């Protein structure tokens, strides 16, 4: 008989609906029952694309012996970390504090009032791998709960008190951005790309920071570190060479052997990063990678209504990576002998397999195309065309396999990142279809994931939204609306960004802590507030908020936006002084407040060819310190003047015109793309000289 999780919207929770464990979702009923029955809480947190979450489910939660212990001595709660990132963030911090590491599945034992006293990640049913067995652990803790409860309660209270945030006293310094830059360069693996040792993660916020710092300083080493990493990831097995898209991370230093889950957030941030690199360098491989990432998201993650699902699993047919791995017999069956030889040389396939004693192969590009082409007596374009024919054969064969489970949850925050990626790609590649996809997703999110009162909802499944929005939902969606406005100059996106920015400040700014909290300040369900200022796999909403406020100030001229940005940056996390490279988004916010940006106003009485040529200069250039407003119809101009009062003193000109301004003091207007490009480049050179 299914348990309570069968009624949940989260596909991850529903994967546990047939467990014999008497699971609850996170709800008041579970904690009340724990109090009434005087039992501790067993909390398990995971997500649908997590391999070890599936392992623990099969080994333990589907096991009757484990279920009997849990049902007798505990109240058991299951949480989808993507659905409740606030819960995950707090208890992951507990795990890191108690064990020195974190990961999923996350295992917590706590009191009925949510105070934790035990934390771990994956646990086998019986002790092995140097890990305690879950059955023995549960019996031991249940005994302690009966015999030494006061000690457990005191320990839990100490942990909670130690994790409670306090107002920071750290101050900003102009040297912090340079220190973070140098830390990243010191961590840069100059042989294999990336930062640090294995396992290697894409670290998109840090890559975006390096591009921003290259723009500021002109230091070519920063661009080299970023491009080297982008190239290594594109060549490696972390990139799906057959079906496109990036896997979550690489288990080795050379990016060859991935952990196979695919997350929407990674696709969005990496499409954004490759698009920005293309804007700077014009390198075709970066444009190709953007197109292929967005082809993957369109094919596999895009819902019929235009928003994007959250992830694809690492497992297929019960085995990690089975969908993506190739056995030698399969390759010989699919390909001609000549194609097989080409594949083995160019993409690392071996008769005995190359992946972790499985006898199967991960595909990774072994050499640049010119070297591959020379080996087979081809030109590089011919070699790439030959590979494309092979790729199509492999893809058609792979489509007959059991595909990975797709988590069809729609998350507001990750969809906000996709809006930014689609708009940046559409601008950089001059591809209107990406702007169209962004419009469709944005319209749906504002209609379905926003209440009539303006409150965002974090998640939906099959079009049914639930769970109040968190900081990242407001921050990322606001970022997406600003990107849509910059790409289209449609006033409705600026109006949405202003509304979301105000709501973000109202709901998440804590004057007592002088910080943004992850959950709304008046609706926190955890023992303490949670503040996340460091970047993880995605940018920190707390770091992004002041960036957004600066942009809204530069778009509108309204002083409260810059006052809010400065207030958010007045008290910085103490860890920023110790490890500045962990805070790239916050450091970009500091730099945007510290150095005046550029405002660009584009106006035209109609959207003619001259207007489009001016707009293409803005769209194709990498200008991270530039905000842009514009209108090409009388109606849009009147709407802009209402939303952005600073521009009320301008008149709609008789022909397409560009105004380049610093702190709202504008230079002489220009009318051609060449003039605008020169003006922006001259200003960039002067800004660098001033630094």
C-alpha positions in Angstrom: 0.0 0.0 0.0 1.5 3.4 -0.9 2.5 5.7 1.9 1.8 9.5 2.2 4.4 10.4 -0.4 2.2 9.1 -3.1 0.2 12.3 -2.8 3.2 14.6 -3.2 4.0 16.7 -6.3 7.8 16.0 -6.1 8.8 13.1 -8.4 11.6 12.3 -6.0 9.3 11.9 -3.0 6.9 9.8 -5.1 9.9 7.5 -5.9 9.6 6.5 -2.2 5.8 6.1 -2.2 5.9 2.3 -2.1 8.6 2.0 0.6 7.5 0.2 3.8 8.8 3.2 5.7 6.0 5.3 7.1 7.2 8.4 5.4 5.9 11.9 6.0 6.7 14.9 3.8 8.0 17.9 5.7 4.8 19.1 7.4 3.4 20.2 10.8 1.6 16.8 11.3 4.9 14.9 11.4 6.5 17.1 14.0 3.3 17.1 16.1 3.2 13.3 16.0 6.8 13.1 17.1 6.0 15.3 20.1 3.0 13.3 21.0 4.7 9.9 20.7 8.0 11.2 22.2 10.1 10.1 19.2 13.1 11.6 17.4 12.8 12.6 13.8 14.7 10.7 11.0 15.1 13.2 8.1 16.4 12.1 4.7 17.1 14.7 2.0 17.9 13.9 -1.6 16.9 14.6 -5.2 15.7 12.6 -8.2 19.0 12.7 -10.2 21.1 11.6 -7.3 22.7 8.1 -7.8 23.5 7.4 -4.1 20.0 8.5 -3.1 18.7 5.7 -5.3 21.2 3.2 -3.9 20.1 4.0 -0.3 16.5 3.8 -1.3 17.0 0.3 -2.8 19.3 -1.0 0.0 17.5 0.5 3.0 14.2 2.3 2.6 12.7 -0.5 0.5 13.9 -3.0 3.1 11.4 -4.3 5.6 14.0 -4.6 8.5 15.1 -1.0 8.2 11.4 0.1 7.9 10.5 -1.8 11.1 13.1 0.1 13.1 12.2 3.5 11.6 8.5 2.9 12.1 8.9 1.7 15.7 11.4 4.3 17.0 11.2 7.3 14.7 9.0 9.7 12.8 10.5 9.6 9.3 10.5 12.6 6.9 11.6 12.7 3.3 12.6 16.0 1.6 13.4 16.9 -2.0 16.3 19.3 -1.8 15.3 20.9 -5.0 11.8 21.5 -3.7 13.0 22.8 -0.3 16.5 24.2 -0.7 16.1 26.2 2.6 15.7 23.0 4.6 18.6 21.4 2.7 20.8 24.4 3.2 20.4 24.4 7.0 20.9 20.7 7.6 23.7 20.5 5.1 25.5 23.1 7.1 24.9 20.8 10.2 26.4 17.9 8.3 29.5 19.9 7.3 30.0 21.2 10.8 29.7 17.8 12.4 31.5 15.6 9.8 33.7 18.0 7.7 31.9 17.1 4.5 28.5 17.0 2.9 26.6 15.4 0.1 23.4 13.5 -0.8 21.5 11.6 0.4 21.7 13.7 3.6 20.8 11.8 6.8 19.8 13.8 9.9 18.4 12.7 13.2 16.9 15.5 15.3 14.5 16.4 18.1 10.8 17.0 17.5 11.5 20.7 17.5 13.9 20.3 14.5 17.2 20.6 16.4 19.7 18.1 14.9 22.1 15.9 16.9 23.4 13.5 14.2 24.3 14.0 10.6 25.7 11.8 7.8 25.4 11.3 4.1 24.9 7.9 2.4 24.8 5.0 4.9 24.6 1.3 3.9 22.2 -1.0 5.6 25.1 -2.8 7.3 28.5 -1.4 8.1 30.9 -1.3 5.1 33.1 1.2 3.2 34.2 2.4 6.6 30.6 3.7 7.2 28.3 2.6 10.1 25.4 0.5 9.1 22.0 2.2 9.2 20.2 -0.5 11.2 22.8 -0.5 13.9 22.9 3.3 14.0 19.2 3.6 14.3 19.0 1.0 17.1 21.9 2.8 19.0 20.4 6.2 18.7 17.0 5.0 19.7 18.6 3.5 22.8 20.3 6.8 23.6 17.0 8.6 23.1 15.6 6.5 25.9 18.6 6.4 28.3 20.6 9.6 27.7 18.2 12.0 26.2 19.2 15.1 28.1 22.7 14.8 26.7 21.3 14.6 23.2 19.0 17.6 23.8 21.9 19.7 25.1 24.1 18.7 22.2 21.4 19.6 19.7 20.9 23.0 21.4 24.6 23.6 21.2 24.7 22.8 17.5 21.7 25.0 16.7 23.2 27.9 18.7 26.6 27.5 16.9 24.9 27.7 13.5 22.7 30.7 14.3 23.7 33.6 12.2 24.9 36.9 13.7 25.5 40.3 12.2 28.8 40.4 10.5 31.3 43.2 11.0 33.5 42.6 7.9 34.1 45.6 5.7 34.6 45.8 2.0 38.0 46.5 0.5 39.1 47.3 -3.1 41.7 44.5 -2.8 39.2 41.7 -2.2 38.4 41.2 -5.9 42.1 41.1 -6.8 42.7 38.6 -4.0 39.9 36.4 -5.2 41.3 36.7 -8.8 44.8 35.6 -7.6 43.4 32.7 -5.6 41.6 31.4 -8.6 44.7 31.7 -10.7 46.7 29.8 -8.1 44.0 27.1 -8.0 43.9 26.9 -11.8 45.0 23.5 -13.2 47.2 24.7 -16.0 47.5 21.2 -17.5 43.9 20.0 -17.4 41.8 23.1 -16.8 39.5 23.8 -14.0 40.4 24.7 -10.4 41.8 22.4 -7.8 42.0 18.6 -7.9 39.5 15.9 -8.6 36.5 15.7 -8.4 36.1 18.8 -10.7 33.0 20.9 -10.9 32.3 23.5 -13.6 32.2 26.4 -11.1 30.3 28.7 -13.4 30.1 31.6 -11.0 33.9 31.7 -10.7 34.3 31.5 -14.5 31.9 34.4 -14.9 33.9 36.3 -12.4 37.1 35.7 -14.3 35.4 37.1 -17.5 34.2 40.1 -15.5 37.7 40.7 -14.1 39.2 40.4 -17.6 36.8 43.1 -18.8 37.8 45.3 -15.9 41.6 44.8 -16.1 42.4 43.5 -19.5 44.7 40.8 -18.0 44.9 38.1 -20.7 45.7 35.4 -18.1 42.2 35.6 -16.7 40.7 35.0 -20.1 43.2 32.2 -20.7 42.2 30.4 -17.5 38.5 30.6 -18.3 38.9 29.5 -21.9 41.2 26.7 -21.0 38.6 25.4 -18.6 35.8 25.8 -21.1 37.8 23.9 -23.7 38.8 21.1 -21.3 35.1 20.6 -20.3 34.0 20.6 -23.9 36.6 18.0 -24.8 36.0 15.8 -21.7 33.4 13.2 -20.9 31.6 15.6 -18.7 30.2 16.8 -22.1 27.7 14.4 -23.7 29.3 14.2 -27.2 26.4 12.2 -28.6 23.3 14.0 -27.2 24.8 17.2 -25.9 24.5 18.9 -22.5 26.8 18.8 -19.5 26.8 16.1 -16.8 27.1 17.3 -13.2 30.8 17.0 -12.6 33.9 14.9 -13.4 35.3 12.4 -11.0 38.9 12.8 -12.4 41.2 15.7 -13.0 41.0 15.5 -16.8 37.2 15.9 -17.0 36.9 12.5 -18.7 34.7 10.5 -16.4 31.5 12.1 -15.3 28.9 11.7 -12.6 26.1 11.4 -15.1 23.1 13.4 -13.8 22.2 16.5 -15.9 20.8 19.5 -14.1 19.0 22.4 -15.6 20.9 24.9 -13.5 24.2 23.6 -15.0 23.0 23.9 -18.5 21.7 27.4 -18.0 24.9 28.7 -16.3 27.3 27.0 -18.7 25.3 28.2 -21.8 25.6 31.7 -20.2 29.3 31.3 -19.7 30.1 30.0 -23.2 27.9 32.8 -24.7 29.8 35.4 -22.8 33.1 33.9 -23.8 31.9 34.0 -27.4 31.0 37.7 -27.1 34.6 38.4 -26.0 36.5 36.1 -28.4 34.2 35.3 -31.3 35.4 31.7 -31.1 33.0 29.5 -33.0 33.4 26.5 -30.7 31.9 28.5 -27.9 28.9 29.5 -30.1 28.5 25.8 -31.2 28.5 24.7 -27.5 25.8 27.3 -26.7 23.7 26.1 -29.6 24.1 22.4 -28.6 23.4 23.0 -24.9 20.2 24.8 -25.8 19.3 22.0 -28.3 19.6 19.5 -25.4 17.4 21.6 -23.1 14.9 22.1 -25.9 14.8 18.4 -26.7 14.9 16.9 -23.2 14.0 19.5 -20.5 11.5 21.8 -22.2 7.9 21.4 -21.1 5.1 21.7 -23.7 4.1 25.0 -22.2 7.7 26.4 -22.5 9.1 26.3 -19.0 11.9 23.8 -18.2 12.0 20.7 -16.1 14.7 20.4 -13.5 16.9 17.4 -14.2 17.7 14.0 -15.8 18.8 11.1 -13.6 22.3 9.6 -13.4 20.8 6.2 -13.5 19.1 4.3 -16.3 17.7 0.8 -16.0 19.0 0.7 -12.4 22.6 1.4 -13.4 24.5 4.6 -13.1 25.4 6.0 -16.5 24.0 3.0 -18.5 22.3 5.4 -21.0 25.6 7.0 -21.9 28.1 4.2 -21.8 29.2 2.1 -24.9 30.4 -1.5 -25.0 32.8 -2.5 -27.7 30.4 -5.0 -29.2 27.8 -2.3 -29.6 30.2 0.1 -31.3 31.3 -2.6 -33.7 27.7 -3.4 -34.5 26.6 0.2 -35.1 29.6 1.5 -37.0 31.6 0.5 -40.1 35.2 -0.6 -39.4 36.5 2.8 -40.6 34.1 4.7 -38.4 35.0 2.4 -35.4 38.7 3.2 -35.9 37.9 6.9 -36.1 35.8 6.8 -32.9 38.5 4.9 -31.0 41.2 7.4 -31.9 39.2 10.5 -31.6 36.9 9.7 -28.7 38.9 7.3 -26.5 36.9 4.1 -26.9 38.8 1.0 -26.0 37.9 -2.7 -26.7 38.1 -3.5 -23.0 36.3 -0.3 -22.0 37.7 2.8 -20.3 35.2 3.4 -17.5 35.8 2.2 -14.0 36.0 -1.6 -14.5 32.6 -1.7 -16.3 33.9 -2.9 -19.6 32.2 0.1 -21.1 33.3 3.4 -22.6 32.7 7.0 -21.9 33.3 9.2 -25.0 35.7 12.1 -24.7 37.6 13.9 -27.4 41.3 12.9 -27.3 42.8 15.6 -29.5 41.9 18.9 -31.3 40.2 18.5 -34.7 43.3 19.5 -36.7 45.3 16.6 -35.1 42.4 14.1 -35.7 42.0 15.3 -39.3 45.7 14.9 -40.0 45.6 11.3 -38.6 42.9 10.4 -41.1 44.0 12.4 -44.1 41.1 14.9 -43.8 40.7 18.6 -43.3 39.3 19.7 -39.9 35.9 20.5 -41.4 35.8 17.1 -43.1 36.8 15.3 -39.9 34.0 17.1 -38.0 31.5 16.2 -40.7 32.6 12.6 -40.5 32.1 12.7 -36.8 28.6 14.1 -37.2 27.6 11.1 -39.3 29.0 8.8 -36.6 27.3 10.8 -33.9 23.9 10.5 -35.6 24.3 6.7 -35.8 25.2 6.5 -32.1 22.3 8.9 -31.2 19.7 6.8 -33.0 20.9 3.7 -31.3 20.9 5.3 -27.9 17.4 6.5 -28.3 16.3 2.9 -28.3 17.7 2.5 -24.7 15.7 3.1 -21.5 16.2 6.8 -20.9 17.1 8.3 -17.6 14.2 9.4 -15.4 13.4 13.0 -16.0 12.3 15.1 -13.0 9.4 17.1 -14.4 9.4 19.5 -11.5 9.5 23.2 -12.7 11.6 25.4 -10.4 11.3 29.1 -10.5 14.9 29.8 -9.7 16.4 27.5 -12.2 14.0 28.7 -14.9 15.1 32.2 -14.1 18.7 31.2 -14.9 17.4 29.7 -18.2 15.9 33.1 -19.1 19.3 34.7 -18.6 21.0 32.0 -20.7 18.4 32.2 -23.5 18.5 36.0 -23.7 22.3 36.1 -23.6 22.6 33.4 -26.3 20.0 35.1 -28.4 21.9 38.4 -28.2 25.4 37.0 -28.7 24.4 34.7 -31.6 21.7 37.0 -33.0 19.2 34.2 -32.7 15.7 35.4 -32.3 14.4 31.9 -31.5 16.1 32.0 -28.1 14.4 35.3 -27.3 11.1 33.7 -28.2 11.7 30.7 -26.0 12.6 33.1 -23.1 9.4 35.0 -23.6 7.2 31.9 -23.5 8.9 30.6 -20.4 8.7 34.0 -18.7 5.0 34.5 -19.5 4.2 31.0 -18.1 6.2 31.6 -14.9 4.6 35.0 -14.2 1.1 33.5 -14.9 1.5 30.2 -13.0 4.3 30.7 -10.4 3.2 34.2 -9.2 0.1 34.8 -7.2 -2.3 37.8 -7.8 -0.7 39.4 -4.8 2.8 39.2 -6.4 4.1 36.3 -4.3 6.3 33.8 -6.1 5.9 30.0 -5.7 9.1 27.9 -5.8 8.0 24.8 -7.6 5.3 23.2 -9.7 4.5 19.7 -11.1 2.2 19.2 -14.0 1.2 22.9 -13.8 0.2 22.8 -10.1 2.5 25.2 -8.1 3.3 24.8 -4.5 5.8 26.0 -1.8 6.4 29.7 -1.2 9.2 31.3 -3.1 12.7 31.6 -1.6 15.4 34.2 -2.0 16.9 32.6 -5.1 13.5 32.4 -6.8 13.1 36.2 -6.6 16.7 37.0 -7.4 17.1 34.7 -10.4 13.7 35.5 -11.9 14.4 39.2 -11.5 17.7 38.6 -13.2 15.9 36.8 -16.0 13.4 39.7 -16.4 16.2 42.2 -16.7 17.9 40.0 -19.3 14.6 39.9 -21.3 14.2 43.6 -21.0 17.8 44.2 -22.3 17.2 41.8 -25.2 13.7 43.1 -26.3 13.1 46.5 -24.7 9.6 45.4 -24.0 8.5 47.5 -20.9 6.5 44.6 -19.3 9.8 42.8 -18.4 11.2 45.9 -16.8 7.9 46.3 -14.9 8.2 42.7 -13.7 11.9 43.1 -12.7 11.0 46.2 -10.6 8.2 44.4 -8.9 10.3 41.3 -8.1 13.2 43.5 -6.9 10.9 45.3 -4.4 9.4 42.0 -3.2 12.9 40.5 -2.8 14.0 43.4 -0.5 10.7 43.3 1.5 10.5 39.6 2.1 14.2 38.6 2.6 16.1 41.5 4.0 16.7 41.2 7.8 17.7 44.6 9.4 18.7 42.7 12.6 21.2 40.5 10.7 22.0 43.1 8.0 21.7 40.3 5.5 19.3 38.5 3.1 17.9 35.3 4.5 17.2 32.3 2.3 13.6 31.9 3.5 11.2 34.8 4.0 12.0 36.6 7.2 8.5 36.1 8.6 8.0 32.5 7.4 11.1 30.6 8.4 10.4 27.0 9.4 13.8 26.1 10.7 15.5 26.5 14.1 17.5 29.5 12.9 17.6 31.8 9.9 19.8 30.6 7.0 22.1 33.0 5.2 23.9 31.8 2.1 26.3 34.5 0.8 28.9 32.2 -0.8 28.3 30.8 -4.3 27.8 27.1 -4.8 26.9 25.5 -8.1 24.7 28.5 -8.6 25.2 32.1 -7.7 24.2 33.2 -4.2 20.9 35.1 -4.2 22.3 37.3 -1.4 25.2 38.2 -3.7 23.1 38.7 -6.7 20.5 40.9 -5.0 22.8 44.0 -4.8 23.9 43.5 -8.5 20.2 43.6 -9.4 19.6 46.7 -7.3 22.5 48.5 -9.0 21.0 47.6 -12.4 17.6 48.8 -11.4 19.1 52.1 -10.1 21.0 52.6 -13.3 17.8 51.9 -15.4 15.5 54.1 -13.4 17.5 56.6 -11.5 15.5 55.9 -8.3 17.7 56.4 -5.3 16.3 53.7 -3.1 17.8 51.0 -5.3 21.4 52.1 -4.9 20.7 52.7 -1.2 19.5 49.1 -0.8 22.6 47.9 -2.7 25.0 49.8 -0.5 23.2 48.7 2.6 23.4 45.0 1.5 27.2 45.5 1.0 27.9 47.4 4.2 28.3 44.3 6.4 29.9 41.4 4.6 30.4 37.8 5.7 33.5 37.2 7.8 34.5 34.3 5.5 34.9 36.8 2.6 38.1 38.0 4.1 39.4 34.4 4.5 38.3 32.8 1.2 37.3 35.6 -1.2 37.2 33.2 -4.2 34.1 31.5 -2.7 32.1 34.8 -3.2 32.5 35.8 -6.8 28.9 37.1 -7.2 29.2 39.2 -4.1 32.5 40.6 -5.3 31.0 41.5 -8.6 28.3 43.4 -6.7 31.0 45.2 -4.7 32.8 46.2 -7.9 29.6 47.4 -9.5 28.9 49.7 -6.6 32.5 50.8 -6.3 33.0 51.8 -10.0 30.4 53.8 -11.9 28.8 51.8 -14.7 27.5 52.9 -18.1 24.0 53.6 -19.0 22.9 53.2 -22.6 19.7 54.7 -23.9 18.5 53.6 -27.4 15.6 55.5 -28.9 13.8 55.4 -32.3 10.4 56.4 -33.5 10.1 53.0 -35.3 12.0 49.7 -35.2 13.8 50.2 -38.5 17.2 48.9 -39.8 19.1 51.7 -38.1 17.5 50.9 -34.8 18.4 47.2 -35.2 22.0 48.0 -36.1 22.4 50.0 -32.9 20.7 47.4 -30.8 23.0 44.6 -32.3 26.0 46.5 -31.0 24.7 46.3 -27.5 23.6 42.7 -27.9 26.8 41.3 -29.4 29.3 43.1 -27.1 30.4 41.9 -23.7 29.4 44.8 -21.5 28.9 43.6 -17.9 29.0 47.1 -16.4 26.4 48.5 -18.8 22.7 48.8 -18.3 20.5 49.6 -21.3 17.0 51.1 -21.7 15.3 51.7 -25.0 12.1 52.2 -27.0 11.3 52.0 -30.7 7.6 53.0 -30.5 5.8 55.9 -28.9 3.9 53.5 -26.7 7.0 51.8 -25.4 8.7 55.2 -24.8 5.8 56.5 -22.7 5.8 53.2 -20.7 9.6 53.5 -20.2 9.2 57.1 -18.9 6.6 55.9 -16.4 8.8 53.0 -15.2 12.2 54.9 -15.3 11.6 58.6 -14.3 15.2 59.5 -15.0 14.6 59.5 -18.8 11.5 61.8 -18.7 13.6 64.8 -19.8 14.5 63.1 -23.1 12.4 63.3 -26.2 11.8 60.6 -28.8 14.1 61.6 -31.7 13.2 61.6 -35.3 15.7 58.8 -36.1 17.4 56.0 -34.2 19.7 57.5 -31.6 22.1 56.1 -28.9 23.0 58.0 -25.7 26.1 56.7 -23.7 26.0 58.0 -20.2 28.0 57.7 -16.9 26.0 58.5 -13.7 23.3 59.7 -16.0 25.5 62.4 -17.6 25.4 61.6 -21.3 27.8 62.2 -24.2 26.7 63.6 -27.5 24.2 61.2 -29.1 25.3 59.0 -32.0 23.3 57.4 -34.8 25.3 54.6 -36.4 26.5 51.3 -35.2 30.1 52.3 -36.0 29.9 55.4 -33.8 28.3 53.6 -30.9 30.8 50.8 -31.1 33.7 53.3 -31.0 32.2 55.2 -28.2 31.7 52.1 -26.0 35.2 50.9 -26.8 36.8 54.3 -26.0 34.9 54.4 -22.7 36.0 50.9 -21.9 39.7 51.9 -22.5 39.3 55.0 -20.4 37.7 53.0 -17.5 40.6 50.5 -17.6 43.1 53.3 -17.6 41.4 54.9 -14.6 41.8 51.6 -12.7 
